[in-house]
Amino acid sequence: MDSKTALLKEIIGAFNPLSDRSFSLLKASTEFKHIQKGDTFISVNQRNENEYFVLEGTCRSFLTNPDGEEITISFFQEKSILSPFVTRTSKELSLLNFEALTDMEIAYINAKTFETLMIDYLDIREMGNGVLRMELFQKVNKEIGMASLSAKERLIKFRTNYPML
């Protein structure tokens, strides 16, 4: 197994280990891509039909406010999964921008293909549901922190969660 495939299996296994058959089916529909530091690889209002796995590197999701300032929404580190298709798109158009903060290696799969695999294979469904649960948990934790922590406490928490930033 090559290193990219091994990383993909490790990322998926953190949510729910897949049977060899399920992983082979998922891997057969997955492509790999290198992204250069500074590239915006997903843009607001642009068609986007994929689920993404961050094998190596770091990126952020962000929006531009009415004053033209970029507002970071979330960070994604290596060995993670970007916000799921269902939460970051509307009518297959991206709601967010994603920018590589370092050179990155990603894997991606068409979201409809992934959904079909989730319907057909329980272990893939459980993995996908685990990703959605994690996304919800992170969003709620962020909201709670914004409402209940001081700026200093939020900074300390941020530095703990993202030491490379």
C-alpha positions as CSV (number, residue, x, y, z in Angstrom):
1,M,0.0,0.0,0.0
2,D,1.5,3.4,-1.0
3,S,1.9,6.2,1.5
4,K,-1.1,8.2,0.3
5,T,-3.4,5.2,0.4
6,A,-2.1,4.4,3.9
7,L,-2.8,8.0,5.1
8,L,-6.3,7.8,3.6
9,K,-7.0,4.6,5.4
10,E,-5.7,6.1,8.7
11,I,-7.9,9.2,8.4
12,I,-11.0,7.1,7.6
13,G,-10.2,4.6,10.4
14,A,-10.2,7.4,12.9
15,F,-13.9,7.8,12.3
16,N,-14.8,4.1,11.6
17,P,-12.6,1.3,10.3
18,L,-13.7,0.0,7.0
19,S,-13.7,-3.6,5.8
20,D,-11.1,-4.3,3.1
21,R,-13.9,-4.5,0.5
22,S,-15.4,-1.2,1.5
23,F,-12.1,0.6,1.6
24,S,-11.2,-0.9,-1.8
25,L,-14.5,0.4,-3.3
26,L,-13.9,3.9,-1.7
27,K,-10.3,4.0,-2.8
28,A,-11.3,3.0,-6.4
29,S,-13.4,6.2,-6.7
30,T,-10.8,8.5,-4.9
31,E,-8.3,10.7,-6.6
32,F,-5.2,12.4,-5.2
33,K,-4.0,15.9,-5.8
34,H,-1.2,18.3,-4.7
35,I,-2.2,21.8,-3.9
36,Q,0.3,24.7,-3.7
37,K,0.6,26.9,-0.6
38,G,-1.6,30.0,-1.2
39,D,-3.9,28.4,-3.7
40,T,-7.7,28.8,-3.1
41,F,-8.8,25.3,-4.2
42,I,-12.5,25.7,-3.4
43,S,-14.2,29.1,-4.1
44,V,-17.5,30.6,-3.0
45,N,-20.3,30.2,-5.5
46,Q,-18.3,27.8,-7.6
47,R,-19.5,24.3,-8.4
48,N,-18.1,21.8,-6.0
49,E,-19.1,18.1,-6.0
50,N,-16.5,16.4,-3.8
51,E,-15.7,15.2,-0.3
52,Y,-12.1,16.0,0.7
53,F,-9.5,14.3,2.9
54,V,-6.4,16.3,4.0
55,L,-3.5,13.9,3.9
56,E,-0.7,16.4,4.5
57,G,-0.6,20.1,5.1
58,T,-3.0,22.8,6.5
59,C,-5.8,24.8,5.0
60,R,-8.5,27.2,6.1
61,S,-12.0,27.9,5.2
62,F,-12.9,31.6,4.9
63,L,-15.4,34.2,3.7
64,T,-14.9,37.8,2.7
65,N,-17.1,40.3,4.6
66,P,-18.8,43.3,3.1
67,D,-15.7,45.4,3.9
68,G,-13.5,43.1,1.9
69,E,-11.8,41.5,4.9
70,E,-11.1,37.8,4.9
71,I,-12.7,36.1,7.9
72,T,-11.4,32.6,8.7
73,I,-14.1,30.2,9.7
74,S,-12.1,27.0,10.4
75,F,-8.7,25.4,10.0
76,F,-8.0,21.8,8.8
77,Q,-4.8,20.1,9.6
78,E,-3.2,17.0,8.1
79,K,-5.0,13.7,8.6
80,S,-8.4,15.4,8.7
81,I,-11.5,15.7,6.6
82,L,-12.9,19.0,5.3
83,S,-16.4,20.0,6.2
84,P,-18.7,17.6,4.5
85,F,-20.3,18.4,1.2
86,V,-23.7,18.7,2.7
87,T,-22.6,21.4,5.2
88,R,-20.4,23.5,2.9
89,T,-22.5,23.6,-0.3
90,S,-25.9,24.7,-1.4
91,K,-27.2,23.4,-4.8
92,E,-23.7,22.1,-5.4
93,L,-22.2,25.6,-5.1
94,S,-19.6,26.2,-2.4
95,L,-20.7,28.4,0.5
96,L,-17.0,28.8,1.6
97,N,-13.5,29.4,0.2
98,F,-10.7,27.0,1.1
99,E,-7.1,28.1,0.9
100,A,-3.9,26.1,1.3
101,L,-1.8,27.6,4.1
102,T,1.0,25.1,3.3
103,D,1.6,22.8,0.4
104,M,-1.0,20.1,0.7
105,E,-1.7,16.6,-0.5
106,I,-5.4,15.8,-0.6
107,A,-7.6,12.9,-1.6
108,Y,-11.1,13.5,-3.0
109,I,-14.2,11.6,-4.0
110,N,-17.3,12.7,-5.8
111,A,-20.0,13.4,-3.1
112,K,-22.7,11.5,-5.0
113,T,-20.5,8.5,-5.4
114,F,-19.7,8.7,-1.7
115,E,-23.4,8.9,-0.8
116,T,-24.1,5.8,-2.9
117,L,-21.3,4.0,-1.1
118,M,-22.8,5.1,2.2
119,I,-26.2,3.7,1.2
120,D,-24.8,0.4,0.1
121,Y,-22.2,-0.2,2.8
122,L,-22.9,0.2,6.5
123,D,-19.3,0.7,7.6
124,I,-18.9,3.6,5.1
125,R,-22.3,5.1,6.3
126,E,-21.0,4.9,9.9
127,M,-17.8,6.6,8.9
128,G,-19.7,9.4,7.0
129,N,-22.0,9.9,10.0
130,G,-19.0,10.1,12.3
131,V,-17.6,12.9,10.1
132,L,-21.0,14.8,10.4
133,R,-21.1,14.3,14.1
134,M,-17.5,15.7,14.5
135,E,-18.4,18.7,12.3
136,L,-21.5,19.4,14.5
137,F,-19.4,19.0,17.7
138,Q,-16.7,21.4,16.5
139,K,-19.3,24.0,15.4
140,V,-21.1,23.8,18.8
141,N,-17.8,24.0,20.7
142,K,-16.8,27.0,18.7
143,E,-20.1,28.8,19.4
144,I,-19.9,28.0,23.1
145,G,-16.3,29.3,23.3
146,M,-17.3,32.5,21.5
147,A,-20.1,33.1,24.0
148,S,-18.4,32.0,27.2
149,L,-14.7,32.5,27.0
150,S,-12.7,35.7,27.2
151,A,-10.5,36.7,24.3
152,K,-7.4,35.5,26.2
153,E,-9.0,32.1,26.9
154,R,-10.0,31.7,23.2
155,L,-6.4,32.5,22.2
156,I,-5.0,29.9,24.6
157,K,-7.5,27.3,23.3
158,F,-6.6,28.2,19.7
159,R,-2.9,27.9,20.3
160,T,-3.5,24.5,22.0
161,N,-5.6,23.3,19.0
162,Y,-3.3,24.7,16.3
163,P,0.2,24.9,17.6
164,M,1.7,25.3,14.1
165,L,-0.3,28.5,13.6
